[in-house]
């Protein structure tokens, strides 16, 4: 397999995603803000399976209060998905 710039960029972006997830898990980054950053990486990489959940969670955490979904009650799901991400991609 040849190393292309797309492969390099994808690897760097996945590494960025892992670092964000670790920062969330270590309490160094607010989970809601980190989820938004992970969603941005997800979009940049064209919605890979390992990151797609963060797109959904980032969307759900705001402007869904009328449905009982708040940024605060999304935090446990964000943390759980960060654990899975770190386990799966390391």
matplotlib code that plots the C-alpha trace (Angstrom):
import matplotlib.pyplot as plt

x = [0.0, 1.3, 1.3, -0.8, -1.5, -5.1, -3.8, -1.5, -4.2, -6.7, -4.1, -3.4, -7.1, -7.7, -4.8, -6.3, -9.6, -7.9, -6.2, -9.5, -11.2, -8.4, -8.6, -12.3, -11.7, -8.9, -11.1, -8.9, -11.6, -15.3, -17.2, -19.7, -17.0, -14.9, -17.8, -18.2, -14.5, -14.9, -17.8, -15.7, -13.0, -15.7, -17.1, -13.6, -13.0, -16.4, -18.2, -16.1, -17.9, -15.6, -16.5, -20.1, -21.7, -20.0, -21.8, -25.1, -24.2, -23.0, -26.3, -28.4, -26.8, -28.2, -31.7, -33.4, -34.4, -38.1, -37.5, -35.8, -32.3, -29.8, -26.0, -25.7, -27.6, -25.5, -22.3, -22.5, -23.0, -20.1, -17.8, -18.9, -18.2, -14.8, -13.9, -14.9, -13.0, -9.8, -10.1, -10.8, -8.2, -5.2]
y = [0.0, 3.4, 6.3, 9.1, 12.5, 11.4, 8.5, 10.8, 13.4, 10.7, 9.3, 12.7, 13.4, 10.1, 10.9, 14.3, 12.5, 10.2, 13.1, 14.9, 11.8, 11.3, 14.9, 14.5, 11.3, 12.9, 15.9, 18.2, 19.2, 19.9, 16.9, 19.0, 21.2, 18.1, 16.4, 19.3, 19.1, 15.4, 16.1, 18.5, 15.9, 13.4, 15.7, 16.5, 12.8, 12.3, 10.5, 7.4, 4.8, 5.3, 8.9, 9.2, 8.9, 12.2, 13.9, 12.7, 13.6, 17.1, 17.7, 16.4, 18.3, 21.7, 22.9, 19.7, 20.8, 20.6, 16.9, 16.5, 16.3, 18.7, 19.1, 18.0, 14.7, 13.9, 13.9, 10.2, 9.1, 11.3, 9.8, 6.3, 6.8, 8.4, 5.3, 3.1, 5.4, 5.2, 1.4, 0.8, 3.2, 2.6]
z = [0.0, -0.9, 1.5, 0.1, 1.6, 2.2, 4.3, 6.2, 6.8, 7.9, 10.4, 11.8, 12.2, 13.9, 16.2, 16.9, 17.7, 20.1, 21.9, 22.2, 23.6, 26.1, 27.2, 27.8, 29.8, 31.8, 32.7, 30.8, 28.3, 28.8, 27.3, 25.4, 23.8, 23.1, 21.5, 19.2, 18.3, 17.6, 15.4, 13.4, 12.9, 12.0, 9.3, 8.0, 7.5, 5.8, 8.6, 9.4, 11.5, 14.5, 14.8, 13.4, 16.9, 17.8, 15.0, 16.4, 20.0, 19.0, 17.2, 20.1, 22.9, 21.9, 20.9, 21.9, 25.4, 24.4, 23.9, 27.3, 25.8, 27.2, 26.9, 30.5, 30.0, 26.9, 28.9, 30.1, 26.4, 25.3, 27.9, 27.1, 23.4, 24.1, 26.0, 23.0, 20.6, 22.6, 23.0, 19.3, 17.8, 20.0]

ax = plt.figure().add_subplot(projection="3d")
ax.plot(x, y, z, "-o")
ax.set_aspect("equal")
plt.show()
